[in-house]
Structures are given as C-alpha cells and as structure tokens.
C-alpha cells in the first residue's frame, strides 16, 4: 500500500484493549496513537511490534501492559532496524506522552531494540516496571520528563542488558527499595550505559 498526500500520512490508532494476539507490522508510515493501548486479558493477550515500526503517541497516550487483574505481554522485535516509540508533536519535548507501563501481571514482556523517547507523562518514566520481570535488551530510553527506566514494587526484577539510558530529566535508572534488578540471568544486567541524566 502507498500512503501519500493525506492530511496525516500515518495509521491512526485510537485507544483500545488488546485481549488476544495482535501484531503491528511495518507499513512504511508511522502509527499515530491517540489514547492508551491496554494489553491484558489472559495468556494470549500479546502485542507484538515488528522491526522497523515507528509509533507516535499523543498527549496522555501510552502502552499499559498487565496492570489490571489479568495478564498481558508486549514484545518488540527491533533486532535489525529497531522499533521507535516517540512523541507525535512536531517539536517534541519530554513528557509529551505517558510511556510504557509494565504492571504486576506482565507476562515477561521482551523489549528488544526499542527506542523510547519524550515520555514520562505517567509520572514515573519512559518505561515504568511495577512488580514484574520483563527483559530489556538493546533499549534506548531518552528525554523522559521523569526517569529513563523506573522499577518499583515487590517482585520487580527486570533484566536490563546492552541498553542506553540518557538525557532524562531524573535518573537514568531508578530502583525503589522493594524492587531490584535481575542478576541471576546469564548474562545478568550488564553492558548498559547511563549518561547525561539529571
């Protein structure tokens, strides 16, 4: 398909709940997300983002995974081209959109090759991990109005490897007292760069 000469050359996504397997493929134009995408409903509630996808989020929009009574999972497959989650604004600034929330019913989300920028409107960070243990590999979290990655809640043990947390208005990585980082995996949480954060 070809997307040219429209008011907005993008695929417009209104907020909705992903309760089964859904994939966002690379269509050659950005996805424009206008409200929260909530991923929950059971073991098959899996949102997969294909390599090359760019998703632009409006104010107060974000992705919320497993933050209710039922589980969900987010997988980004950015091993080659990368996946980008960013602001929809022409001149983006930190806090333009909420960011990603991975709640206590997250089913082991895997964020591979993901750039997250200009989020933090949720009051926590570009990536907020609350009581869960996702994997972050090759993630860049930048220009958040809060933390680059915020980890909270008992049972929170994310694995973070080969990632860059930079230029955030608060900490690159914040870990609350009841939470932690997974050091038992092989390799553990290694190879990360935290730079130019507040």
GROMACS elastic network, one bead per residue, 0.5 to 0.9 nm:
[ bonds ]
;  ai    aj funct       b0    kb
    1    27     6  0.78314   500
    1    28     6  0.87505   500
    2    27     6  0.88584   500
    2    28     6  0.82573   500
    2    29     6  0.89851   500
    3     6     6  0.72945   500
    3     9     6  0.57937   500
    3    10     6  0.74458   500
    3    28     6  0.81903   500
    3    29     6  0.72045   500
    4     7     6  0.89831   500
    4     8     6  0.86605   500
    4     9     6  0.60404   500
    5     8     6  0.80684   500
    5     9     6  0.71438   500
    6     9     6  0.54646   500
    6    10     6  0.85823   500
    8    11     6  0.84498   500
    8    12     6  0.87828   500
    9    29     6  0.66260   500
    9    30     6  0.76671   500
   10    28     6  0.89329   500
   10    29     6  0.53687   500
   10    30     6  0.50440   500
   10    31     6  0.55723   500
   10    32     6  0.61458   500
   11    27     6  0.86271   500
   11    29     6  0.70858   500
   11    30     6  0.63441   500
   11    32     6  0.58691   500
   11    33     6  0.84403   500
   12    30     6  0.86984   500
   12    31     6  0.59822   500
   12    33     6  0.61640   500
   12    34     6  0.74363   500
   13    16     6  0.83931   500
   13    31     6  0.68294   500
   13    32     6  0.58695   500
   13    34     6  0.62289   500
   13    35     6  0.78922   500
   13    37     6  0.87916   500
   14    32     6  0.83883   500
   14    33     6  0.60012   500
   14    34     6  0.51436   500
   14    35     6  0.56361   500
   14    36     6  0.78399   500
   14    37     6  0.79989   500
   15    33     6  0.71488   500
   15    34     6  0.63229   500
   15    37     6  0.50638   500
   15    38     6  0.77086   500
   15    61     6  0.79320   500
   15    62     6  0.89503   500
   16    35     6  0.77828   500
   16    36     6  0.68002   500
   16    37     6  0.52150   500
   16    38     6  0.62606   500
   16    39     6  0.85991   500
   17    36     6  0.84249   500
   17    37     6  0.59233   500
   17    39     6  0.57413   500
   17    40     6  0.70073   500
   17    41     6  0.84516   500
   18    21     6  0.74480   500
   18    22     6  0.70349   500
   18    37     6  0.72085   500
   18    38     6  0.60225   500
   18    40     6  0.62539   500
   18    41     6  0.75433   500
   18    45     6  0.60332   500
   18    46     6  0.72825   500
   18    47     6  0.69606   500
   18    72     6  0.83531   500
   19    22     6  0.85264   500
   19    38     6  0.84674   500
   19    39     6  0.62876   500
   19    40     6  0.54282   500
   19    42     6  0.69118   500
   19    43     6  0.89135   500
   19    44     6  0.70422   500
   19    46     6  0.74627   500
   19    47     6  0.89082   500
   19    72     6  0.77383   500
   20    39     6  0.84726   500
   20    40     6  0.81854   500
   20    41     6  0.73065   500
   20    42     6  0.77373   500
   20    43     6  0.81660   500
   20    46     6  0.60351   500
   20    47     6  0.79378   500
   20    72     6  0.87748   500
   21    44     6  0.57332   500
   21    45     6  0.54916   500
   21    47     6  0.60682   500
   21    48     6  0.77315   500
   22    45     6  0.78977   500
   22    46     6  0.63038   500
   22    48     6  0.62298   500
   22    49     6  0.86639   500
   23    46     6  0.82932   500
   23    47     6  0.58319   500
   23    49     6  0.58193   500
   23    50     6  0.70670   500
   24    27     6  0.86062   500
   24    31     6  0.86516   500
   24    47     6  0.77200   500
   24    48     6  0.63202   500
   24    50     6  0.60428   500
   24    53     6  0.74357   500
   25    48     6  0.85163   500
   25    49     6  0.65470   500
   25    50     6  0.50812   500
   25    51     6  0.77022   500
   25    52     6  0.81506   500
   25    53     6  0.66321   500
   26    29     6  0.74842   500
   26    30     6  0.82281   500
   26    49     6  0.83689   500
   26    50     6  0.61999   500
   26    51     6  0.68559   500
   26    52     6  0.56179   500
   26    54     6  0.78428   500
   27    30     6  0.76712   500
   27    31     6  0.87940   500
   27    52     6  0.87893   500
   27    53     6  0.76349   500
   28    52     6  0.83571   500
   28    53     6  0.79667   500
   28    54     6  0.88912   500
   29    53     6  0.81563   500
   29    54     6  0.75486   500
   30    53     6  0.68918   500
   30    55     6  0.55107   500
   30    56     6  0.67196   500
   31    53     6  0.77727   500
   31    54     6  0.63022   500
   31    56     6  0.59834   500
   31    57     6  0.83099   500
   32    54     6  0.87872   500
   32    55     6  0.59556   500
   32    57     6  0.59395   500
   32    58     6  0.74596   500
   32    88     6  0.69705   500
   33    36     6  0.76985   500
   33    37     6  0.80702   500
   33    55     6  0.69698   500
   33    56     6  0.60369   500
   33    58     6  0.61352   500
   33    61     6  0.68504   500
   33    62     6  0.79145   500
   33    88     6  0.82578   500
   34    56     6  0.86947   500
   34    57     6  0.62392   500
   34    58     6  0.51110   500
   34    59     6  0.75868   500
   34    60     6  0.82162   500
   34    61     6  0.59777   500
   34    62     6  0.86421   500
   35    57     6  0.78012   500
   35    58     6  0.70224   500
   35    59     6  0.79897   500
   35    60     6  0.67175   500
   35    62     6  0.67462   500
   35    63     6  0.88158   500
   36    60     6  0.74910   500
   36    63     6  0.57311   500
   36    64     6  0.70109   500
   36    98     6  0.86968   500
   37    61     6  0.76391   500
   37    62     6  0.62879   500
   37    64     6  0.62493   500
   37    65     6  0.84073   500
   38    62     6  0.84021   500
   38    63     6  0.59628   500
   38    65     6  0.59408   500
   38    66     6  0.79899   500
   38    67     6  0.84546   500
   38    72     6  0.86940   500
   39    45     6  0.61386   500
   39    46     6  0.69070   500
   39    47     6  0.68884   500
   39    63     6  0.75236   500
   39    64     6  0.61116   500
   39    66     6  0.62494   500
   39    67     6  0.84001   500
   39    71     6  0.78001   500
   39    72     6  0.52056   500
   39    73     6  0.67101   500
   39    74     6  0.75885   500
   39   106     6  0.89967   500
   40    43     6  0.84215   500
   40    44     6  0.86875   500
   40    45     6  0.54529   500
   40    46     6  0.79423   500
   40    64     6  0.84465   500
   40    65     6  0.62029   500
   40    66     6  0.52205   500
   40    67     6  0.76464   500
   40    68     6  0.72388   500
   40    69     6  0.81816   500
   40    70     6  0.55703   500
   40    73     6  0.75233   500
   40   105     6  0.82840   500
   40   106     6  0.83794   500
   41    44     6  0.75674   500
   41    45     6  0.56311   500
   41    66     6  0.81813   500
   41    68     6  0.88759   500
   41    69     6  0.82268   500
   41    70     6  0.50507   500
   41    71     6  0.57609   500
   41    72     6  0.63861   500
   42    45     6  0.54465   500
   42    46     6  0.87701   500
   42    66     6  0.89905   500
   42    70     6  0.56672   500
   42    72     6  0.61348   500
   43    46     6  0.75626   500
   43    70     6  0.86141   500
   43    71     6  0.63411   500
   43    72     6  0.64345   500
   43    73     6  0.80595   500
   43   107     6  0.75670   500
   44    71     6  0.87170   500
   44    72     6  0.73427   500
   44    73     6  0.83034   500
   45    71     6  0.71497   500
   45    73     6  0.63218   500
   45    74     6  0.86690   500
   46    72     6  0.58408   500
   46    74     6  0.57986   500
   46    75     6  0.74333   500
   46   107     6  0.89110   500
   46   109     6  0.88150   500
   47    72     6  0.81254   500
   47    73     6  0.63393   500
   47    75     6  0.62836   500
   47    76     6  0.84413   500
   48    73     6  0.84027   500
   48    74     6  0.59823   500
   48    76     6  0.58653   500
   48    77     6  0.74704   500
   49    52     6  0.86171   500
   49    53     6  0.67721   500
   49    74     6  0.78990   500
   49    75     6  0.61846   500
   49    77     6  0.60843   500
   49    78     6  0.81075   500
   49    83     6  0.74163   500
   50    53     6  0.59876   500
   50    75     6  0.86091   500
   50    76     6  0.64037   500
   50    77     6  0.52829   500
   50    78     6  0.68738   500
   50    82     6  0.86893   500
   50    83     6  0.73581   500
   51    76     6  0.73351   500
   51    77     6  0.50927   500
   51    79     6  0.68329   500
   51    80     6  0.68280   500
   51    81     6  0.59046   500
   51    82     6  0.55112   500
   51    83     6  0.57027   500
   51   113     6  0.83918   500
   52    77     6  0.85533   500
   52    78     6  0.67648   500
   52    80     6  0.80233   500
   52    81     6  0.51914   500
   52    82     6  0.53687   500
   52    83     6  0.53225   500
   52    84     6  0.77406   500
   53    78     6  0.83899   500
   53    81     6  0.86718   500
   53    82     6  0.74599   500
   53    83     6  0.51305   500
   53    84     6  0.64070   500
   53    85     6  0.85117   500
   54    82     6  0.87671   500
   54    83     6  0.59851   500
   54    85     6  0.61055   500
   54    86     6  0.76933   500
   55    83     6  0.81606   500
   55    84     6  0.61364   500
   55    86     6  0.63327   500
   55    87     6  0.82390   500
   55    88     6  0.83193   500
   56    84     6  0.82025   500
   56    85     6  0.60297   500
   56    87     6  0.50812   500
   56    89     6  0.82484   500
   57    60     6  0.82134   500
   57    61     6  0.58198   500
   57    62     6  0.67170   500
   57    85     6  0.73961   500
   57    86     6  0.62035   500
   57    87     6  0.50580   500
   57    88     6  0.51123   500
   57    89     6  0.83584   500
   57    96     6  0.79714   500
   57    97     6  0.59624   500
   57    98     6  0.83237   500
   57    99     6  0.86732   500
   57   119     6  0.89244   500
   58    61     6  0.54934   500
   58    62     6  0.82317   500
   58    87     6  0.64814   500
   58    88     6  0.54358   500
   58    89     6  0.74215   500
   58    96     6  0.70626   500
   58    97     6  0.58872   500
   58    98     6  0.87584   500
   59    62     6  0.86047   500
   59    87     6  0.81371   500
   59    88     6  0.82017   500
   59    89     6  0.88295   500
   59    95     6  0.82993   500
   59    96     6  0.54616   500
   59    98     6  0.72847   500
   59   121     6  0.79938   500
   60    96     6  0.76043   500
   60    97     6  0.52374   500
   60    98     6  0.54719   500
   60    99     6  0.89054   500
   60   121     6  0.66905   500
   60   122     6  0.77357   500
   61    96     6  0.88826   500
   61    97     6  0.55382   500
   61    98     6  0.56105   500
   61    99     6  0.76352   500
   61   121     6  0.86544   500
   62    97     6  0.64078   500
   62    99     6  0.50362   500
   62   100     6  0.58988   500
   62   101     6  0.78895   500
   62   119     6  0.85175   500
   62   121     6  0.88672   500
   62   122     6  0.84078   500
   63    74     6  0.89619   500
   63    98     6  0.79754   500
   63    99     6  0.65534   500
   63   101     6  0.62914   500
   63   102     6  0.84597   500
   64    67     6  0.64785   500
   64    99     6  0.84583   500
   64   100     6  0.59544   500
   64   102     6  0.62309   500
   64   103     6  0.75428   500
   65    68     6  0.82012   500
   65    71     6  0.75702   500
   65    72     6  0.55693   500
   65    73     6  0.61716   500
   65    74     6  0.68895   500
   65   100     6  0.78152   500
   65   101     6  0.60362   500
   65   103     6  0.59943   500
   65   104     6  0.88282   500
   65   105     6  0.76451   500
   65   106     6  0.59482   500
   65   107     6  0.87281   500
   65   109     6  0.85501   500
   66    69     6  0.74862   500
   66    70     6  0.62315   500
   66    73     6  0.69507   500
   66   101     6  0.83983   500
   66   102     6  0.62258   500
   66   104     6  0.63149   500
   66   107     6  0.73437   500
   67    70     6  0.77307   500
   67    71     6  0.76488   500
   67    72     6  0.83687   500
   67   101     6  0.74759   500
   67   102     6  0.65341   500
   67   104     6  0.60437   500
   67   105     6  0.59491   500
   67   106     6  0.71368   500
   67   130     6  0.82936   500
   68    71     6  0.74457   500
   68   103     6  0.74668   500
   68   104     6  0.80786   500
   68   105     6  0.70028   500
   69   105     6  0.71921   500
   70   105     6  0.62942   500
   70   106     6  0.87189   500
   71   103     6  0.87478   500
   71   104     6  0.82923   500
   71   106     6  0.55812   500
   71   107     6  0.61818   500
   72   102     6  0.89720   500
   72   105     6  0.66929   500
   72   106     6  0.53450   500
   72   107     6  0.56856   500
   72   108     6  0.86329   500
   72   109     6  0.82152   500
   73   102     6  0.84362   500
   73   105     6  0.86954   500
   73   106     6  0.56784   500
   73   107     6  0.51399   500
   73   108     6  0.64528   500
   73   110     6  0.80194   500
   74   102     6  0.85938   500
   74   106     6  0.82805   500
   74   107     6  0.83314   500
   74   108     6  0.81120   500
   74   110     6  0.64248   500
   74   111     6  0.74158   500
   75   108     6  0.89878   500
   75   109     6  0.56797   500
   75   111     6  0.56919   500
   75   112     6  0.75360   500
   76    79     6  0.87399   500
   76    82     6  0.86190   500
   76    83     6  0.68183   500
   76   109     6  0.85819   500
   76   110     6  0.64473   500
   76   112     6  0.54288   500
   76   113     6  0.71659   500
   76   114     6  0.67089   500
   77    80     6  0.83849   500
   77    82     6  0.73749   500
   77    83     6  0.71765   500
   77   110     6  0.83711   500
   77   111     6  0.72970   500
   77   112     6  0.55565   500
   77   113     6  0.67086   500
   77   114     6  0.80156   500
   78    81     6  0.59742   500
   78    83     6  0.50121   500
   78    84     6  0.86669   500
   78   111     6  0.81258   500
   78   112     6  0.53919   500
   78   114     6  0.60265   500
   78   138     6  0.86591   500
   79    82     6  0.59412   500
   79    83     6  0.85428   500
   79   112     6  0.63370   500
   79   113     6  0.53106   500
   79   114     6  0.86884   500
   79   138     6  0.82952   500
   80   113     6  0.77224   500
   81   113     6  0.80453   500
   82   112     6  0.80596   500
   82   113     6  0.50008   500
   82   114     6  0.59288   500
   82   115     6  0.73683   500
   83   112     6  0.82502   500
   83   113     6  0.61926   500
   83   115     6  0.61570   500
   83   116     6  0.86067   500
   84   113     6  0.86158   500
   84   114     6  0.58308   500
   84   116     6  0.61383   500
   84   117     6  0.81357   500
   85    99     6  0.83241   500
   85   114     6  0.75043   500
   85   115     6  0.61116   500
   85   117     6  0.65233   500
   85   118     6  0.87762   500
   85   119     6  0.88437   500
   86    89     6  0.89031   500
   86    92     6  0.84444   500
   86    96     6  0.86540   500
   86    97     6  0.79963   500
   86    99     6  0.87094   500
   86   115     6  0.79117   500
   86   116     6  0.60004   500
   86   117     6  0.51032   500
   86   118     6  0.61043   500
   86   119     6  0.73219   500
   87    90     6  0.82965   500
   87    91     6  0.87340   500
   87    92     6  0.59112   500
   87    93     6  0.78544   500
   87    94     6  0.86796   500
   87    95     6  0.86821   500
   87    96     6  0.58936   500
   87    97     6  0.62880   500
   87   117     6  0.72085   500
   87   118     6  0.59244   500
   87   119     6  0.73244   500
   88    91     6  0.86343   500
   88    92     6  0.73312   500
   88    96     6  0.80015   500
   88    97     6  0.84347   500
   89    92     6  0.50756   500
   89    93     6  0.81278   500
   89    96     6  0.75831   500
   92    95     6  0.88454   500
   92    96     6  0.68294   500
   92   118     6  0.67375   500
   93    96     6  0.59371   500
   93   118     6  0.57214   500
   93   119     6  0.84768   500
   93   143     6  0.75767   500
   93   144     6  0.84313   500
   93   145     6  0.83376   500
   94    97     6  0.81273   500
   94   117     6  0.76155   500
   94   119     6  0.58498   500
   94   120     6  0.70269   500
   94   121     6  0.81252   500
   94   142     6  0.87895   500
   94   143     6  0.53819   500
   94   146     6  0.82539   500
   94   168     6  0.81638   500
   94   169     6  0.79797   500
   95    98     6  0.67794   500
   95    99     6  0.85046   500
   95   117     6  0.89945   500
   95   118     6  0.54944   500
   95   122     6  0.81520   500
   95   123     6  0.86170   500
   95   125     6  0.87752   500
   95   126     6  0.86443   500
   95   143     6  0.82844   500
   95   144     6  0.60678   500
   95   146     6  0.77168   500
   96   118     6  0.58081   500
   96   119     6  0.57480   500
   96   120     6  0.76108   500
   96   121     6  0.64082   500
   96   144     6  0.88263   500
   96   145     6  0.85515   500
   97   118     6  0.68100   500
   97   120     6  0.65897   500
   97   121     6  0.52388   500
   97   122     6  0.77242   500
   97   126     6  0.87984   500
   98   101     6  0.85832   500
   98   118     6  0.86892   500
   98   119     6  0.52000   500
   98   120     6  0.51424   500
   98   123     6  0.77649   500
   98   124     6  0.87067   500
   98   125     6  0.79028   500
   98   126     6  0.72023   500
   99   116     6  0.77009   500
   99   117     6  0.82710   500
   99   118     6  0.81445   500
   99   120     6  0.55880   500
   99   121     6  0.68160   500
   99   122     6  0.66668   500
   99   124     6  0.86843   500
   99   125     6  0.66706   500
   99   127     6  0.59414   500
   99   128     6  0.76671   500
   99   144     6  0.86738   500
  100   116     6  0.86702   500
  100   119     6  0.83262   500
  100   120     6  0.86439   500
  100   122     6  0.85947   500
  100   125     6  0.80243   500
  100   126     6  0.61006   500
  100   128     6  0.60844   500
  100   129     6  0.83644   500
  101   122     6  0.84334   500
  101   124     6  0.89291   500
  101   125     6  0.87293   500
  101   126     6  0.83616   500
  101   127     6  0.60621   500
  101   129     6  0.60855   500
  101   130     6  0.74972   500
  102   105     6  0.78841   500
  102   106     6  0.57914   500
  102   109     6  0.79062   500
  102   127     6  0.77010   500
  102   128     6  0.61340   500
  102   130     6  0.60922   500
  102   131     6  0.81376   500
  102   132     6  0.68635   500
  102   133     6  0.87607   500
  102   134     6  0.78567   500
  103   106     6  0.54342   500
  103   128     6  0.81209   500
  103   129     6  0.62201   500
  103   131     6  0.61389   500
  103   132     6  0.61531   500
  104   107     6  0.85655   500
  104   129     6  0.81476   500
  104   130     6  0.57755   500
  104   133     6  0.85307   500
  104   153     6  0.81439   500
  104   155     6  0.81357   500
  104   156     6  0.79427   500
  105   108     6  0.89037   500
  105   131     6  0.80438   500
  105   132     6  0.69983   500
  106   109     6  0.65123   500
  106   131     6  0.85112   500
  106   132     6  0.60079   500
  106   133     6  0.76797   500
  106   134     6  0.75401   500
  107   132     6  0.79763   500
  107   133     6  0.81412   500
  107   134     6  0.77016   500
  108   132     6  0.74466   500
  108   133     6  0.59074   500
  108   135     6  0.69476   500
  108   158     6  0.89262   500
  109   133     6  0.78021   500
  109   135     6  0.63100   500
  109   136     6  0.85027   500
  110   134     6  0.58957   500
  110   136     6  0.62358   500
  110   137     6  0.78790   500
  111   114     6  0.61990   500
  111   134     6  0.77248   500
  111   135     6  0.60797   500
  111   137     6  0.62104   500
  111   138     6  0.80248   500
  111   139     6  0.69737   500
  112   135     6  0.79970   500
  112   136     6  0.61601   500
  112   138     6  0.57954   500
  112   139     6  0.63809   500
  113   136     6  0.84224   500
  113   137     6  0.64929   500
  113   139     6  0.52984   500
  113   140     6  0.77563   500
  113   163     6  0.88173   500
  114   136     6  0.85334   500
  114   137     6  0.81975   500
  114   138     6  0.68205   500
  114   140     6  0.62593   500
  114   141     6  0.82002   500
  115   138     6  0.86475   500
  115   139     6  0.58536   500
  115   141     6  0.60130   500
  115   142     6  0.78062   500
  116   119     6  0.73468   500
  116   126     6  0.64255   500
  116   127     6  0.79275   500
  116   139     6  0.77220   500
  116   140     6  0.61682   500
  116   142     6  0.63507   500
  116   143     6  0.85301   500
  116   144     6  0.86258   500
  116   148     6  0.87403   500
  117   120     6  0.87755   500
  117   126     6  0.67940   500
  117   140     6  0.80403   500
  117   141     6  0.58901   500
  117   143     6  0.54529   500
  117   144     6  0.62683   500
  117   148     6  0.87388   500
  118   121     6  0.86712   500
  118   126     6  0.73776   500
  118   141     6  0.88420   500
  118   142     6  0.68480   500
  118   143     6  0.50006   500
  118   145     6  0.71205   500
  118   168     6  0.88891   500
  119   122     6  0.78647   500
  119   125     6  0.66732   500
  119   127     6  0.83425   500
  119   142     6  0.84194   500
  119   143     6  0.72637   500
  119   145     6  0.66064   500
  119   146     6  0.79643   500
  119   148     6  0.88209   500
  120   123     6  0.56608   500
  120   124     6  0.58344   500
  120   127     6  0.78625   500
  120   128     6  0.87616   500
  120   143     6  0.87039   500
  120   144     6  0.51162   500
  120   145     6  0.51131   500
  120   146     6  0.51250   500
  120   147     6  0.71885   500
  120   148     6  0.81404   500
  121   124     6  0.75017   500
  121   125     6  0.74139   500
  121   126     6  0.81639   500
  121   144     6  0.82815   500
  121   145     6  0.70780   500
  121   146     6  0.78210   500
  122   125     6  0.68029   500
  122   126     6  0.82900   500
  122   128     6  0.85670   500
  122   146     6  0.86292   500
  123   145     6  0.81208   500
  123   146     6  0.64408   500
  123   147     6  0.88454   500
  124   127     6  0.77376   500
  124   128     6  0.60392   500
  124   145     6  0.86277   500
  124   146     6  0.56620   500
  124   147     6  0.62995   500
  124   148     6  0.87193   500
  124   149     6  0.81734   500
  124   150     6  0.62330   500
  125   128     6  0.56253   500
  125   144     6  0.61662   500
  125   145     6  0.70647   500
  125   148     6  0.54588   500
  125   149     6  0.57599   500
  125   150     6  0.58174   500
  125   168     6  0.88112   500
  125   170     6  0.86592   500
  126   141     6  0.65539   500
  126   142     6  0.76946   500
  126   143     6  0.83471   500
  126   144     6  0.56732   500
  126   145     6  0.81712   500
  126   146     6  0.72749   500
  126   147     6  0.66471   500
  126   148     6  0.53650   500
  126   149     6  0.61394   500
  126   150     6  0.79541   500
  127   141     6  0.77186   500
  127   147     6  0.79717   500
  127   148     6  0.65160   500
  127   150     6  0.62769   500
  127   151     6  0.84748   500
  128   147     6  0.85411   500
  128   148     6  0.85958   500
  128   149     6  0.59921   500
  128   151     6  0.61405   500
  128   152     6  0.78886   500
  129   132     6  0.62289   500
  129   133     6  0.77778   500
  129   134     6  0.79331   500
  129   149     6  0.76029   500
  129   150     6  0.60758   500
  129   152     6  0.62273   500
  129   153     6  0.81475   500
  129   156     6  0.69836   500
  129   157     6  0.88086   500
  129   158     6  0.77287   500
  130   133     6  0.87391   500
  130   150     6  0.81832   500
  130   151     6  0.60178   500
  130   153     6  0.51976   500
  130   154     6  0.81337   500
  130   155     6  0.84317   500
  130   156     6  0.62255   500
  130   179     6  0.85157   500
  131   151     6  0.78034   500
  131   152     6  0.61417   500
  131   154     6  0.54686   500
  131   157     6  0.75977   500
  131   179     6  0.73992   500
  132   151     6  0.87605   500
  132   152     6  0.86931   500
  132   153     6  0.79482   500
  132   154     6  0.84015   500
  132   155     6  0.60854   500
  132   157     6  0.63151   500
  132   158     6  0.68731   500
  133   155     6  0.75383   500
  133   156     6  0.54827   500
  133   159     6  0.69432   500
  133   181     6  0.85341   500
  133   182     6  0.78936   500
  134   156     6  0.86640   500
  134   157     6  0.75878   500
  134   159     6  0.64314   500
  134   160     6  0.85426   500
  135   158     6  0.57806   500
  135   160     6  0.61301   500
  135   161     6  0.82018   500
  136   139     6  0.60517   500
  136   158     6  0.74318   500
  136   159     6  0.60098   500
  136   161     6  0.62620   500
  136   162     6  0.83008   500
  136   163     6  0.74031   500
  137   159     6  0.80186   500
  137   160     6  0.60416   500
  137   162     6  0.57475   500
  137   163     6  0.61401   500
  138   160     6  0.84393   500
  138   161     6  0.65883   500
  138   164     6  0.74753   500
  138   192     6  0.86825   500
  139   160     6  0.83996   500
  139   161     6  0.81448   500
  139   162     6  0.72633   500
  139   164     6  0.63109   500
  139   165     6  0.80406   500
  140   148     6  0.87139   500
  140   163     6  0.57608   500
  140   165     6  0.58234   500
  140   166     6  0.76710   500
  141   144     6  0.76005   500
  141   147     6  0.89207   500
  141   148     6  0.52801   500
  141   149     6  0.71985   500
  141   163     6  0.80883   500
  141   164     6  0.64100   500
  141   166     6  0.64339   500
  141   167     6  0.85012   500
  141   168     6  0.80329   500
  141   172     6  0.80351   500
  142   147     6  0.89726   500
  142   148     6  0.61881   500
  142   164     6  0.80791   500
  142   165     6  0.59774   500
  142   167     6  0.54689   500
  142   168     6  0.56701   500
  142   172     6  0.83510   500
  142   197     6  0.89371   500
  143   146     6  0.85026   500
  143   147     6  0.88923   500
  143   148     6  0.75909   500
  143   166     6  0.70274   500
  143   167     6  0.51061   500
  143   169     6  0.68599   500
  143   197     6  0.87960   500
  144   147     6  0.61743   500
  144   148     6  0.59321   500
  144   166     6  0.88900   500
  144   167     6  0.75298   500
  144   169     6  0.60183   500
  144   170     6  0.78422   500
  145   148     6  0.85086   500
  145   168     6  0.63581   500
  145   170     6  0.70527   500
  146   149     6  0.86574   500
  146   150     6  0.85765   500
  146   168     6  0.66039   500
  146   169     6  0.55237   500
  146   170     6  0.51174   500
  146   171     6  0.74375   500
  146   172     6  0.88417   500
  147   150     6  0.58221   500
  147   165     6  0.89276   500
  147   168     6  0.60526   500
  147   169     6  0.66936   500
  147   172     6  0.55190   500
  147   173     6  0.63482   500
  147   174     6  0.65608   500
  147   197     6  0.85116   500
  148   165     6  0.57321   500
  148   166     6  0.71256   500
  148   167     6  0.82748   500
  148   168     6  0.57500   500
  148   169     6  0.82863   500
  148   170     6  0.74989   500
  148   171     6  0.64730   500
  148   173     6  0.58629   500
  148   174     6  0.79260   500
  148   197     6  0.83987   500
  149   165     6  0.75857   500
  149   171     6  0.79568   500
  149   172     6  0.62478   500
  149   174     6  0.63229   500
  149   175     6  0.84751   500
  150   171     6  0.84190   500
  150   172     6  0.83106   500
  150   173     6  0.59821   500
  150   175     6  0.61342   500
  150   176     6  0.79559   500
  151   156     6  0.66799   500
  151   157     6  0.81243   500
  151   158     6  0.79701   500
  151   173     6  0.78044   500
  151   174     6  0.60689   500
  151   176     6  0.61546   500
  151   179     6  0.63878   500
  151   180     6  0.72972   500
  151   181     6  0.82723   500
  152   155     6  0.85541   500
  152   156     6  0.62732   500
  152   174     6  0.83798   500
  152   175     6  0.61782   500
  152   176     6  0.50084   500
  152   177     6  0.76792   500
  152   178     6  0.67044   500
  152   179     6  0.51456   500
  152   180     6  0.79233   500
  153   156     6  0.57002   500
  153   176     6  0.73190   500
  153   177     6  0.83842   500
  153   178     6  0.57273   500
  153   179     6  0.53508   500
  153   180     6  0.88129   500
  154   157     6  0.85907   500
  154   177     6  0.87027   500
  154   178     6  0.50150   500
  154   179     6  0.51911   500
  154   180     6  0.82176   500
  155   178     6  0.78707   500
  155   179     6  0.63380   500
  155   180     6  0.77975   500
  156   178     6  0.80543   500
  156   179     6  0.50420   500
  156   180     6  0.59579   500
  156   181     6  0.73424   500
  156   182     6  0.86074   500
  157   179     6  0.66866   500
  157   180     6  0.51039   500
  157   183     6  0.85392   500
  158   180     6  0.74989   500
  158   181     6  0.53220   500
  158   182     6  0.54623   500
  158   189     6  0.84607   500
  159   181     6  0.62780   500
  159   182     6  0.50040   500
  159   183     6  0.73611   500
  159   184     6  0.89024   500
  159   185     6  0.75176   500
  159   188     6  0.68247   500
  159   189     6  0.54960   500
  159   190     6  0.88870   500
  160   163     6  0.68346   500
  160   181     6  0.76855   500
  160   182     6  0.77737   500
  160   188     6  0.76931   500
  160   190     6  0.69482   500
  160   191     6  0.86012   500
  160   192     6  0.75831   500
  161   187     6  0.81041   500
  161   188     6  0.73061   500
  161   191     6  0.55926   500
  161   192     6  0.58513   500
  162   189     6  0.82284   500
  162   190     6  0.65054   500
  162   193     6  0.76826   500
  163   190     6  0.85912   500
  163   191     6  0.69296   500
  163   193     6  0.63146   500
  163   194     6  0.84045   500
  164   172     6  0.86085   500
  164   191     6  0.89527   500
  164   192     6  0.57894   500
  164   194     6  0.59018   500
  164   195     6  0.78098   500
  165   168     6  0.75301   500
  165   171     6  0.87189   500
  165   172     6  0.50497   500
  165   173     6  0.71925   500
  165   192     6  0.78803   500
  165   193     6  0.62854   500
  165   195     6  0.65336   500
  165   196     6  0.85773   500
  165   197     6  0.78435   500
  166   171     6  0.88715   500
  166   172     6  0.61135   500
  166   193     6  0.78796   500
  166   194     6  0.57447   500
  166   196     6  0.54927   500
  166   197     6  0.56246   500
  167   170     6  0.86356   500
  167   172     6  0.77388   500
  167   194     6  0.88372   500
  167   195     6  0.67716   500
  167   198     6  0.75057   500
  168   171     6  0.65602   500
  168   172     6  0.61009   500
  168   195     6  0.88005   500
  168   196     6  0.72582   500
  168   198     6  0.64000   500
  169   172     6  0.83824   500
  169   197     6  0.61396   500
  169   198     6  0.52107   500
  170   173     6  0.86576   500
  170   174     6  0.86054   500
  170   197     6  0.61509   500
  171   174     6  0.58149   500
  171   194     6  0.88044   500
  171   197     6  0.57138   500
  171   198     6  0.58938   500
  172   194     6  0.58664   500
  172   195     6  0.73578   500
  172   196     6  0.83446   500
  172   197     6  0.56152   500
  172   198     6  0.78840   500
  173   194     6  0.77244   500
  175   178     6  0.82082   500
  175   179     6  0.61324   500
  175   180     6  0.62964   500
  175   181     6  0.78945   500
  176   179     6  0.53876   500
  176   180     6  0.75200   500
  177   180     6  0.76459   500
  181   188     6  0.88919   500
  181   189     6  0.71870   500
  182   185     6  0.66674   500
  182   188     6  0.64922   500
  182   189     6  0.64128   500
  183   186     6  0.81356   500
  183   187     6  0.79156   500
  183   189     6  0.57373   500
  183   190     6  0.86755   500
  184   187     6  0.78208   500
  184   188     6  0.57860   500
  184   189     6  0.85334   500
  185   189     6  0.77352   500
  186   189     6  0.86525   500
  187   190     6  0.70075   500
  189   192     6  0.77405   500
  194   197     6  0.73039   500
